[in-house]
Amino acid sequence: MKNFMIGILCVISCSVLAQTIQDFGLVNVVDGKNVSLNGFTACKGIAIIFTSNECPYDQQYRQRIKELNDKYQGTIQFLLINSHTEPRENIKTMAQKFPDWGMTIPYLADKDQMAMERLGAKKSPEVFLLKKSGQNYAIMYQGAIDDNPLVTTDVNKAYLSIAIEQMLANKKIDMPDNRAAGCTIRKKLK
């Protein structure tokens, strides 16, 4: 039984690295322009972070995301995506709240939840680190930004930073996925 469980974990872990996604475009609520993954040809990777206007976990991570963006500027392109469909998460409110966050990251509206479904996002904040792979993008890491969603000073493992550093050094990502803690992104009723 133990070997079976180890085999299942390996298959799950290996499938994350093998998963690729195609380019997609979403509207940046900051300037109303369409942003696509293929628009960032100069960077070595893209870090997509699913977030929201209202989730307390997202609020705890805003400064950390800003610091990550500053640290990897010019190397890793950060994108914030809001797939929440609750009334307080509408595009107009996104555009109103974003300037107070003090970030220069595109804030993309995914109200039809296309990006959420392609990547398999379930929480906010949840991150997906992508690397260009031919015409598509390989998911190198997915999950939590770090190991402490509530207290920045008590972070022991900065999962996203570790994954970025390993990717930039062309090393195998030691931990390609981690369970994200945060608010559930509810699927839109069809």
N, C-alpha and C positions, 0 to 999 in steps of 0.2 A: 504493500500500500504506500509506503514511504517513497519508493522509487517511482511509482505511478504519479504521485503528487509532484515530485521534483520534475518529472517529464512534462506534466501539464504546465507548471510554472515556466519552464524553459520555452515551451511552445508559445505561451502567452507573451513572454518577454521578447522572444525573437520576432514575433509577428508585429510588434510595435515598430521595430527597426525596418522591417520589410514593407510596411504600409507606405504607399505613396498617394499623393493627391494631385489633382490637376489644378492649374491656375484658376483663380476666381477673382471677381471684382465686387467691391462694395462701396457705398457712398460714405465719404468722410464728412461727418456733420460739422466739422470746423469750417470747411470752405465749400462744401457741396460738390466737390470733385470726386470722380470715380477713382478708386485705388485698386490696383491689381498686384498680385504677387510678382508677376513678371516685370513690374515697373522698378524693381529694386535690383538692378543688375550689378551694381558696384559692391553690394554687401556680400558677406560670406555665409549669411544665414538670416532667417526671419524668425523672430519670437512673437507668436500670436498669443495674446492673453485675453481670454474671455472675461469680461467684467460687467459692471452695472453701475447705475447711478446710486442705488439705494442699499445694496447688500453691505452689512457691517464688515464682513470679511474683506470685501473690495476696498472699503475705506481704510482698513488697517494696512493694506498693501500699497497704497498710492505713492507714498514717499519711497518705498523700496523699489517700486517700478521705475520711478523717476531716476533714482540713483543707478539702477541697472542700465537704463537708456543712456545716461550720461557716460557711464563707464565704457560701454561698447559702441558708442556713437561712431558711425563710419564703418563699422565692422559687422554689427548685427542690427537689422532693422526691426524695431519693435512696432507692433500694431495692437491696438485695443479694439476688441469686437464686443458689441452689446447685442446679444440674441434674446434678451428678455422682452416679453411682449406685454407686460403689465402696463396700465395707463401711465404710471410715473416713470416708465422707461421709454417713452415715445421719443421720436427724433428731435422734436423741438426742445424738450426738457434736456436731452443729451447735450445739445448745442449750448443751452443756457448754463448748465452745470460745469461743463468741461473747462472753461477758462479759470475757474477757481482752483483747479487741480494743479496748475503751474507746470503743465507738461507740454512738450512739443511733439508728441506722438500722435499719429493719425488715430482718430476715434471713429470706428466704422459701425454703421447700422446694419444689422443682419436680421431684420424683422420678419423675413420669410424663413429664417433659420437654415438657409442653405449651407453656410459655412459651418454652423454648428453640427449639422448632420454629416457633412463630408469628413470632418475631423473627429466626430464622435464626442464632442464636448458635452459635459453633463453639469458642471459646476462653474461658479465664478467666485474667485479667480481660478482659472485652470489654464495652464500654458502648454503650447505646442511649439517645439523648436524644430524648424524646417531647414533642410539643406537642398539646394538645387540638385536634381538627379535627372539628367536629360531634359525632356520637356516637362517633367513633373517635379514634385518636391517630396523628398523622403522625410518622414517624421523620425527625428533623432531622439527626441525626449518628449514625454507628455506627463502632465500631472501638476504637482504642487510646486510653487516657486521656492519654498524652503520648508523647514520642519516646524515652524512656529507661527501660525496665522494670527496670533493675538499679541505677542510680545516680541518686538523687533530685537531688543537687546538679549533675548534668550534663544536666538537662532543658533543651532549647532551645525546644521547641514544646509548649505545654500544650494539646493539641488539644481536649480536653473543655471547658476554661475558655474558650478562644477561641470555640468553638461556642455555649456558653451565653451569652456576652456578645453575640455577633451575634444570637442568637435573641431575647434580651431587648430588643435595640435594633431589632427587626423588620427586620434586615438579612439578606441572602442569606448562607447559611453558605458561606464560601470553600472549605472542604474538608469535604464532607459525609460522607466515609468515609475510613478509614485501616485498614490491616491491623493487627489486634491480635496482639501477641506474647504467648504464654502457654501454658498447658497445654490440650491438646485435651480437649473434653468428649465422651466416648465415648457414642454413641447406645446406648440401652438395647435389649437384644435383645427382640424381640416374640414 
